[in-house]
Amino acid sequence: IQEDFEIVDKKQIPNTTELKNEGKEKTEEARWSAPILSLAKKASENLALSYGNALKSASLVGFISKPVSNDSTAKTSARYHAMEERANLMNMMKLSIKILIQAALSLGRTLDSDFPPLQQFFVVLEHCLKHGLKVKKTFIGQNKSFFGPLELVEKLCPEASDIATSVKNLPELKTAVGRGRAWLYLALMQKKLADYLKVLLDHKHLLSEFYEPDALMMEEEGAVIVGLLVGLNVIDANLCLKGEDLDSQVGVIDFSLYLKETQDSDGKQDGGITAVLDQKHYVEELNRHLSCTVADLQNKIDCLEKTNSKLQEELAAATDRIGSLQEEQQQLKQQNELIRERSEKSVEVTKEDTKVELDTYKQSRQGLDEMYSDVWKQLKEEKKIRLELEKELELQIGMKTEMEIAMKLLEKDTHEKQDTLVALRQQLEEVKAINLQMFHKSQNAECSLQQKTEAISSFEGKTNEMMSSMKQMEERLQHAEKARQAAEERCNKMKQELAGRLDTCRQQMSQLDSKCSTLEKELKSEKEQRQTLQRELHQEKDATTLLKTELQQMEGLKKELRKLQDEKQQLEKVCEEQEQALQEMGLHLSQSKLKMEDIKEVNKALKGHTWLKDDEATHCKQCEKEFSISRRKHHCRNCGDIFCNTCSSNELALPSYPKPVRVCDTCHTLLLQRCSSNSS
């Protein structure tokens, strides 16, 4: 996990042995505060250990061509480094909060944005929020911004909407880093920074989109830091956001601020005042939390009263509904009695009718036997026609099964190509991880470039394979479309034949219905035979419905073919995006080389020059004139020596400073020559 710490000259950070010697020599003047010194030592030792272990693991594991998932040692070392980084950041956060509270109480007024302990607190908090951030999937460069998680606070806590709108309305802010810093400033002025971060930690499932599992905000150290931030409600801050360049500020942790001398006299005089102020602010904080809990309880009581009133209304409605249902039940009983009386009367009438019909049946039995023989012959002919129709349906079902087998084969091919796409995406993610390691490991940059060129060649081969597989898919789709057209022509022919046969069947059925109506008037005993005929007719109707359902299934198959064509177009778009990504990787490699050269020049400049103290210089180094009240001392930001105003009146932008700074005449000429040579 990468952290954006800047390189600081080791000569500016005192060693532990030097601190001990200076403490022995300056016992008469001042004394170190014991808790601040211990925390500073812990933080410096932990940072040194984590930096050395990171270099060792980078030299052993960084550029070995093995998959990370199979190497258990790499995982354990990465977890160990993440734990060390979390511990270091938590210790630095404790130290910065303690120093800030002590300095604010001793100052006794509202803090400005130029207050050094407050600036260092925001730098440490920014490093804590950046720890374990996921990198956006872009090949132009790294884009790690902590403003994304902070935007979630507006959705989870409506009170933070004012901060979000004010940050968006600032025209000077152009980057996500500047917006995040402005958001932290406003939250501190509202004294709700701890509350907003606690809301984020309560919804870790949302934070997982922005942070890695081993990040500080996803572990227990994040809750500890939020608890420490509650103490900042004691501080009153008035921070002006207009006119400040929050986008280009560089966050550097200055350890010398935490190793300053403390004045015993001021501590003794202000000790009682600070204790009283601490108690006062603690009581105010408790009152604020109690008022919040009381408001929540009142809201819950109101909700319960509303639910009780709703339940009472529902009970009244239920009782009314029960009464209406009982009345409907009584009405239904009366209607049932009337229906039963009518049915008894109708049964008596039917008995009399049956007696009359039996008499007529005996008279017309001889004539009906001849009609029955003719009808039986017609039924046999219709059975033969039905058997022929069933054979044709079996042929259509066979054609349908063949179409289903062809569609299954097409689905298998699409699944195989999706698997190859997933493998390609995994390989692209591995290439991104290698690019991120190259940005931090300058010594092995040339080896990583060779590996990436080999990976690019392998990707080109795989893209060619993908194009060949896409051509095969197009050929198979063309064959499937031809088969579908042939099947549609057969279906149309079958529809026409079935329509003609159905018309003949309907005509015959109309004739049979007319004959059956005459037979029913003459003889009701023939009802059983008529029922058998109706059953056979229903079966034929069911067969026609089955044919209609099969036609609908054919339409569904057409829709599936259209979906397959859309998926093919999406695969072509993915291939084009992968080609563009490979081109962007080449641009990123060239940019990383230029950045590495700039970092090497900054390291040479920091190692080659030392910062000269004011007491050590009495004359200008160039013109050798003595300094006085009118002729003041000025440091050259490049070489570190002291010059007068005339010999150091030039300004240039250096790699370690974002804005133009003061430079001596000799350094000015050298830097201009170097810039002209680099541009040529």
Disulfide bonds with the S-S distance in Angstrom:
none
